[in-house]
Amino acid sequence: MDNETSTGHVTRKAVLRAALAAGMAAPAVLMGVPALARTLTAGEAAPALTPACDDGDDPTPPQTEGPYFKPNSPRRNSLLEAGTPGIGLTVSGYVFGLACKPIPGVLLDFWQADTNGAYDNSGFRFRGHQFTDARGAFALTTIVPGLYPGRTRHLHVKLQAPGRPVLTTQLYFPNEPRNNTDTIFDPRLLMTVRDAGGAREAAFDFVLNVPQDPGPSPSPTPSPTGTPGGTWAAGTAYRAGDAVTYGGPGYVCLQAHIAQAGWEPPNVPALWRLR
């Protein structure tokens, strides 16, 4: 899954994402080690998403453009218009390069079917482009697309980092019956989706084939001799809400993880909050 490895260690993209979402700079110690991305509620399983971002991993897989793409879409973050029927949908996420660093200024061009499964080929309804912000984040406001023969429910998107090739792909919804019969469907492109008061909130993080400096060594920084006293201990499996002390102050765990040397609470604000 995207948030944890089979050994229970969180993925590096996840901690970077958590730090970005909290408006923090990712700790240098996490730039080369596994970490956490999108928070899941207790007992919630994550679907298989785009490959976890790490050195040498594949970027988000491409998919066919299809017959309905149109260039020159308007620049906008919302595809809604007055009186637009359909179930509201927001899609948010980040765009990372191959070293798990966010990429600002990435062009994202979205297009989709309306609630009846039809594309607007004469105008630009449900078409629009935007750019990632300084944190590599994007957000789209639209509706859940309708179904049409032969396809499951999906969104189209083209992404282009400054000076890099275009990635054309599609995003999918979990638990759709047609996912099993759509020959184009790719489970690596599933969004995480939840109900939100009659609407839906979805999330997806893209990984582009953009080389980046991987940063510090993947080896965690070892704890210095004479570690400050406290209840925090490497090798302990912590859950969100757990409280520890380290070097005097108290900390509250923000995301479940197995503690490692170098991940002491003062070093990882994505995992620990000062009480």
N, C-alpha and C positions, 0 to 999 in steps of 0.2 A: 504494500500500500504506500501511498505518498508520504504519510506522516511518520511511519516507523519502519525499520528494517526487520527482517525475520528474527533478528536477535533482540529486538526491542529497542534498539537505538534509534533516535529520531534522525531524520534526514537533514542535511545541511540547508537545502533550500527552505525548509520549514522554519528554522530559526531565523534565517534572513528575512523571511516573509513576516514572521511575528514581530521582529524588530522594526521593520518598515511600517507595519500597520500601527505600531505603537508610537511612531514618529521618532524612533531612536536610531542611532547609528549602530550597525551590527558590530558586536564586539570583535576585535581582531582575532581573538582566539578561536572564533567560530568560522572564520573565513576558509579554513581548510579542513574542517571536521564535520561529521554528521550533525544535523540539527532539525528543528521543527517548522512547519509552514502554516497550514490552516488549522485552527483549533476545531476539534470534534467534541461533541457532548459525550457524556459518559455512556459507554456501551455502543456508541455509533460507529459503524464500520465505514471505512473510506473505500470508494471504488478504485479500480486501477486507473490512474490518471496518466497524463503525459509523463514520460520517463523522469525519474527524480534527477534533478540537476546536479551534476558532479563532473569532475574532470573526466573526459573521455566518453561520457554518456551521449546517446543520440538526442538530437533536438526533437521538438514536437513534430510528429509525423505529418507530411503533406497529404492533401486529398484533392480530388478533382474540383475544378472551378464550377463545373456544371454549365447549363445553357443560359443562365439568367443574370450573369454579372454585367454591370454597366459602369463605365468609368465616370469620373467627374461628379461623384456624389457630393452632396453638401457637407460641410464640416459641422458636426453637431454630436452631442453626447446622448441626446434623446431622439428616438425615432417616433415618438408619440405625436399625434395631432388631435385637435379638438374633436371629441366624439368618436375617437378610434375604439372600435369594439375589440374585445379580447381580454385575456388574463394578463395583468401586469407582470412584467419580468425585469429584474435588474441583474446584470452580469458584471462582475468585478474581478480584478485580479492584477497580476504583475507580469511583466515581460523580463526574463532573465537571459543572460548570455551563457556560454558554456562553462564559465567558472562561477555560476550562481550569483553574479552581480547584476542588479537591475539596470535596465537600459532606458534612459530618458529619450524622448523625441521619436519613439517608434510610431510609425503610421499604422493604424488599424482601420480597415475599411470593411464595414459589416453590411450584409444584405440578407434578407429572409422573406419567407412567404407571410401573407397576412393570416388572420385567424381562420379563413376559409381555405387556406392552402394555395392561394394565388399570388404570383409575383407581379409587381407593377413594372411593366416593360416600357411604358410610355412616359412615366414620370419618375420620381424618386421617393415614393412612399416606401417606408421600411428599408431605406438605404441611407448610409451616412458614414463619414470617417471622422477620426479623432487622433490625438497623439498622446502617448504616455507622458506623465508629468515628470518632475525631477526625481521622483522616487521610483520611476518605472511602472507606475500604477495607471490603470484605465478603469472606466465605469461606463456602462451602457444601460440606458432605460428604454424599454421596448415592450412587446407583448410576447407571450408564448406562441411560436409559429404554429400554423395549422398543418394538417396532413394532406398529402396528395398521393395519387397512385404510385406504388413502387418504392416510396421512401419512408423512413421513419422521421420523427420530429428532429429538426436540426437548424443550426445557424451557420451561415457562411462568413468567412473572414479572410482577408489578406493582410499580412503584416510585412513591414519593411523597416528595418533599422537603418539609420543614416548611412548611406554609401554601401549598403549590403543588398543581396538578392531578395526578391519577394518570396514569402512563404504563403501559399494558398492552402487553406484547410477548412475543416468544419467542426462544429461543436455539437455534442449530443446530450440527451436527457436520460438519466437512469430510469430503469423500470418501465420503459416503453415497450409494449408488446411487439412492435415492428422492429425493434433492435435485432430480434432473432432472425428476421427474414430479409432485412435490407443488406444487399451484398456489398455496399460501400461502408457500412457501419464499422467503426473501429473503437473498441472499448477504451483504448488509451486516450481517446478524445472525449470521454464522459466528463461533464461538469458535475460539481457537487451542487445539489439543488435542495432547497427546503421551502416549505410553505411559510408565508408571511402575511397573515391577516387577509386572506383572499387573493393575494398575489404570490409571486415566487421570487426567491433570491437565489442566484446561481453564482458560482465562482470557478475560475480556471486560471492557472498560471502557465504562460507559454515559455518555452525554452527555444531561443533562436540559435542558429549556427553562426554565432558571433564569437570569435576568439577573444579571450580576456586573460589578463594576468591572474593566475589562480591565487595570488596573495601568499600569505605565510604558509609554512610547511603544514601538511595534513596532520602531523603529530601534535596532539594536544600539549600545551605548555604544562610541564609537571609542576606539582605543588612544591613550593620552597620548603627547605628543611625548617622544622619548627613552625608548622601550620598553626595559625591562630586557633585558640580553643573555640568550641561550639558543638552543636549537635549535628551539623551537616557532615556527611561522610561519603566519600567516593564509593561507588558500587551499590549504593542504595537506590531502590526504585521509588521515586517520589511521584505523588499524584497532585493534580491541581488542588490548591487549598492547603496542602501540607505546610506546616510552619517549622522553621529551623532557626538556629542562631549560628553566626559565623563571625569570629573576630569581635564579638560584642553585640553588634546590632542583630535584630531579628528580621527574617525574610519570609515571604509567602510564595509558594510555588505557583506559577502561572500555567504551566503546561507539563503534562506527565512526561517523565524521562528517567533514564538511569544515569545517576551522577558519575562524572568522570573527573580525574585529575585535570585541572585547568578550567573546569566549569564551576568553580566556586561562585557563590551568589553574587559577590560584587562584580564578577567578570561577565556575567550573562544576564543583562536586564530583560532579555526575551524569555528567560525561564524563571527569574526570581524578582519579586518586587519588595523593596524595603518597607518594613512595617512602620 
